[in-house]
Amino acid sequence: MRYKSSCTKQGTLPSVFGGGLKTNLYIIRLVSCIFVAVLCVSCGSDVKTAPKTPAKADAVIVFFTGNGLGKLKPCGCSGGQLGGLSRRSTIFNRVSEDKRLIIDTGSLVEGQSEQDVIKFNITLQAYGLLDYDLVNLSEEDIETGKNVGLLDDTDSLFNIISYQQSSDVDVPAKFARSLLLRDKPVLVTVAAFDAKSTPIEQIGQLFASGVNPVQVDSKSKVNILILNHCDDTIIDFITKKVPVVDCIVRPSESDEPRVAGGLNNKPLVFSVGRFGRYVSGLQITESPAYKGKPRLSFITIKVKEELEEDAVLVQLYKGYQQIVGERNLLEKYQRFVLPGNLEYTGSESCKGCHEYEYDKWGQQAHAHAYPTLERVGSQLDPECVSCHVVGMEYESGFVSEQKSSQMKNVGCENCHGPGSEHIRTEGDTALTEPKSGCIDCHTPEHSGEYAGNEGDFLEKIVHWREPSTSGSVK
């Protein structure tokens, strides 16, 4: 099955928002306007594309991504972050199109929220622009695809497979493509298998059935199996009973790609990592030592921030930001009631009694956290805003710049707790939970340099008197 799209290589973007639902109809209209802007970028004479670097005549490569979980690009809160859809083309284009396959193993988003659905659609549009050959859809991907009409048509830019088979979903479980290796065809077959609910004895049938696009010698085949579940029992069974499988892609348990058991094992078992921080590659070469059978080697490539970004995909992300803003997701964010009738009051309300601390805080980066979002256009994205304002998870906390500007930036009440009772009783009531800790926001994903350098980071926010004196709020 192939993904239905109106996208062309000249630059218009595919629309994968299904009809029927008011939300999807609204998004279609909005995205149509965004596509016009992207088209102007892609057709402009100043747009630069990375030059194609032909692969060696004795090698072809199968690129893998997967488990993106909605991470369209790094947040940008710290340097050295990996990932970003707009940087992948620089990696893919190092290999000419006739010497490569580009595959995503699935798990495009984390959930079924409105923002997840928007990300799902944007991701598929990006894959069309990036010349993906195949996308394997997980069970969750299938459900999202059905909700937005992805599976209604079969004419497309890239192929779709899935292990999830049901009466109302007509998606194949296998894909095959022939590539030339030293002017000889090598048939690469990729199959998806549900190892949780299907007897593993049926794995061999996947590669034995169906019509191949070309007739090749049995030695000139590379069979790749994508599993939704994998353990030592399954690997042991395949090794002993299904020798036709050359490579197993197992679910990722780490952000980085991992090879299980060694590179020389048969089958080669690996995972592709999470959040799109790496691109994995299966390099296929000839080797006399393998008696005519292609030799497989595994490589990983970091998606570094130094890589050139694709201008069209940069515009696509800006379109995503616009959709998030137009859908008003920030104000729709689920908020909880604070315990004990507490309320957030804003950092300005602390100044009267804690002027020294307030002035010191005002000179530090936390006091200017919100403008950093504005500079990159993420001030309307709830996933970004929550760590740049006060109390967004609770009523009386940040809602929007228009409704609660006093809650912008990382302020006093992030760390010390809501201050309404403390202020009302003129300090007689101690500040209480909820209080945020540093690691709530300084995670490996958003602040890669924090772990191991906690003391250095703490020095940057010292706004209290040392040693502790009367009135100090350390």
Beta strands, then each sheet from edge to edge (+ up, - down):
strand 1: 2-4
strand 2: 59-65
strand 3: 100-104
strand 4: 134-137
strand 5: 156-162
strand 6: 174-181
strand 7: 184-193
strand 8: 221-227
strand 9: 247-249
strand 10: 258-260
strand 11: 268-271
strand 12: 278-285
strand 13: 295-302
sheet 1: 1+ 5- 4- 3- 2- 12+ 13-
sheet 2: 6+ 7- 8- 9- 11- 10+
end
